[in-house]
Amino acid sequence: MKRQIIDTIERYSTIIIHRHVRPDPDAFGSQVGLKKLIEANYPDKKVYATGSDDGQLAFLAKQDVIPDELYDGALVIVTDTANTERVDGQVYKKGSFIVKIDHHPNVDPYGDVLWVDTDASSCSEMIFGLYAEGNAYKGWTLPDESARLLFAGIVGDTGRFMYPSATGKTFEVASELIKYNFDRQQIFAGMYEVERNLLHLQGYVYQNFTIDENGAAYIKLTQEILEQFNVKAEETSSLVSSLGDVKGIRAWLIFVEESDQIRVRLRSKGVVINELAAEYAGGGHPLAAGASVKSWEEADEVIEKVQQLCARN
């Protein structure tokens, strides 16, 4: 599969790379890291990484702004995005050929070529694997900037290597990446700036979540609460792990109110919750998923269904 993707990259002179909305470090790391990798090995190609910018992650990378006409005859690669609804920039469909590279369960098998590896800690880890294959197959080199971005993506998606998703392979990849010339402290410092206000909000979550007798827990973060802690809705993704170590919790939901919807982050210690997420325009891993609802009444429906799942299992 990796060689098929490499051959596909070689066939196109224009390559446009997308990722999911509300980007996290792995979304930026895999997307822009892949851009830098292709540019370094094919300097004659035009390569773009596009989507909405995120001010909090500006220390990682900026996004390209391109006209729709560039998609005519272009290769589109979408990284770290399980389903089409979450692709940032639906114009991606205008590309001539679409490649999906992702580490989430393949609930939405879009694209002409799909490389999905649910054992990978992150999509950034997969992009390093693509580089390694390209090195053996075509003599690819990895530029420092690509190494920096891939390392940041892995750090972000593994919770600084503390999550179970960080495998032996993940540490092997990280040990290779730190051989390149980039400032690891700048990455950790940038992430700390994002996390500082989140720490205070995390304390609020610990103190105010609700749990039932079967271990189903939830908390609702309204726009008023977010403003109180000076946290943007898109910055709350890391909070979802907050309740994982609380005794008695088996599955939990964090609702985050945005301007046009309520984001739902679901986690579990055993109860399968990604099928429920799919009912609400979402998806993800069996024990880690995301969804969205339009009202607090609909949010209560999701809570009730998670409570029922915990009661049955």
N, C-alpha and C positions, 0 to 999 in steps of 0.2 A: 504493500500500500504506500509506504513512504517513497519508494522509487517511482511509483505511478504519479505521485504528487510532484516529485522533482521533475519528471519528464513533462508534466503539464506546465509547470512554471517555465520551463525552457521554451515552450511553444508560443508564449504570449509576450508581446512587447510592452503591454500595459497591464499592471496588476493592482487591484484595489482591495485593501484588506479592511474588513469590518469586525466588530465585536459587539457585545451586548450593551443594552442601555444601562445607565447608572453604573459605570465601570468601576471595578475594583483593581487593585494592583495586578492581578493575574490577567485581567482583560487587556489592560494597557501593555503589560509585559509581553504577553504572547503576540498581540497585534503588532505593536511597534518593534518589538524584538525581531519578529519575522520580517518586517519591512527592512530593517537595517541589515539583516542577514542576506536577503535577496539583493539589495543594493550593492553590498560588498562583493558579491560573487557575480553579479550581472550588471555592471555599471551602465550599460547601454539601455537597460529597461527603465521604464517610468513606473515607480512604485509609490502608492499612496496609502496612508492609514487615516481613515476618515470616521467621523462621528462627532458627537457633541463633546466639547472640552469640559474638563472638571477642574475647577480652580484648586481644590485640595490636593489633587494629584499632578499639578503642573510641574512639580519637581521631577516627575518621571518622564513626561513627554507631552508634546502638543499635537493636535490633530490637524490634518490637511483639509482645506476647503476646496472642493473641486466641482466643476460643472457637470450636469447630468450627461452631457454628450460624451464624456470620457468613458462611459460604461459601454458604449458601442464597440464591440469586438474585444472587450477586456475580460481578463480572468478575475473573478471575484473569489477571495478566500475569507471565510467567516471563522473566527477563532472564539473558543470559550463560550459558545452560545448554543444551548440545547434545542431551542425551538424558534421558529421563524418570527413569532410575535415579539421576541426579545431582541431581535437584531436592531442595532441603532442605525437607522437610515434604510427605510424599505426600498429605496432606489436600487439597492444591491441586486434586486431581481432583474434589472436591465442588463446585467452582465451576460456575456456569451457563454460562460462556463462557470460553475460554482463548485467550490471545494469547501467542505465542512471539516474542521479540525476541533475536536472537543473531548473533554474528559467526563462529561455527565452522561447518564443513561440516554440511549438513542431513542427517546420517545417520539421525536419528530425527525425522521430520516430524510431531511431535505438535502438538495445539492446533487450534482452529477457524480462527484467522488466524495466518499465519506470515510474519514479516519476517526474513529471513536475508541478511546482507551479509558475505561472506567477505573482501571488500576492505577492510573497516573495521578499523582498528587495535585497536579495543576496542568493547565494547557501549556504553560511556560516550560514545564518539564518535557512535554511532548515536542515542543519546538526545538528544544535541545536535541532530542532524539532524531528529529528531522535533519538537523545540522550534522549529527554524527553519521547518519546514513549518507548525506550529501558529501561529507568528507571522504568516506570510503568509496563512494560511487563516482563522484565528479571532482574530487579534490577541493571541496568547499573549505573556506576558512570562516572563523567566527570573529567578527569585530568586537572590540571592547564594549562599544555602546550596546550591542545586542546582548552581550554577556551580562551587562549591568541590568538591563531590563528584564531578562529572563530570571536572574537571581531575585530581583524585586518581586516578580510574579510568584515565584516559588515561596518566598518568605511570606507574602501576603496570604496565599491560599493554604499554607500549612500552619498559620498562626505562629510564625517564627519557629517552625519545626516542632511545635508542641502538640499538634493534632495527630491522631492516628493515621491520617492520610500520608504523613511523612514516612516513607518506607526506606529500606536500605538503598534502593536505587535512587531515591530522592537525595539522600546524603552523598551518594557517589556523584550525582550530577552537580550538586552544590559545590563539592570539593573540586570539581573541574572548573566551574565558573569562577571561583575566587582566585584562580590563577591569572585571570585577566586583569587589566589595568583599569580599575574603577574604585570609587570610594564607597565602601560598604557602610561606613558610618553616616554618610549623607543619606543613604537609603533608610536606615533605621531612624535617623533624626527626622526625616521628612514624614515618615509614618507616625512618629511620636506626636508631631504637630497636629496630625489628623485625629489622633487618639486622645489627646489631653482632655478636651471637653467631654469626650465619650466616657472617660473614667467616672466623671461625676454623674452622668446619666446612668451609667451602669449601676452605681450605688442606688439610684432611684428604682431601677428595675428589681434589684434584690429585695428592696423593702416593700414593694407594692404589687408584686405578681400575685395571681390567684391560682390555687391548686385545688383539685377535687380529690375525693377519696381513692380514685383509681390512678392517680398520678398524672392527670392531664392538667397542664398549667398554661397560663396565658397572661399577657399584659398588653394594654392598649396605649400607644404613644401618640397622643394627639398633636396637632400643630402647635397648640399652646404650650404643651410640655416641651417640645423641641425648642421652641423659642426661649423658654425659661433657661435651658441649658446651653443655648447658642450652638445647637447642633442641626445640621441640615439633614433632611430625610435620607438623602443618598449616602450619608456618612454612617448610617446605623447598621450596616451589614454585619460588622464585627460583633455587635451586641448579641447576636443570636446564640452564640456559645455561652453567654453569661450564666444561664440556668442549668447548664449541663452537669455541673457538679453538685447541685442542690439535692440533698437526700430526699427520696420519695418521688421525684419527678421522673416520669417515663416518656412523656412526649410533651412538647411545649410549642407555643405560638407567640411570636412578637408581631403586633400590628403597628404599622407606621403610617400615619396619615400624611398624604401628599396633596398637592393642589387639586388633582383630578381623580384620585383613587386612593385606596388604602392598600399598601404593600403588606403582604403576609409572608413571614419567614417561619418555616416549620422545621423542627428537629425532633429526633426520637432516639431512644436507646434500644429499640427493638421492634416497635410497632411500625409497620410500613406506611409511610405517609405521602409518597410521591404520587400515588394514584388519586388521592384526595386533592392534592395540589393541581393535578391535571383537570379536575372538574371546575377549577376557578382560574382558567387561563394561565396555568403555571406548569411546573414539572421539576425534575431534579433527580437526586439519588433516592433510593428507598428510605433512607433515614435522614435525609437533608434535602429540603425542597423549598420552592418559593411559589407564590401565587399572588393574585390581586383581587380585591372586591371593590364594589362601588359604594357601599354604605356600611355603617356600623351594624345595621340590622343583618346584612349579609355576613358581616364578620361574626356575628353571634351564631349564624348557621354553621360556619366552619368550626367554631369552638365546640358546638354541640356534637358535630360529627367526630371530632378528635376525642371527645369524651366517650363517645360510643365505641370508638376503636379501642381505647384503653380498657373499657369495661369488658369488651369481648376477648381481649388477648391477655 
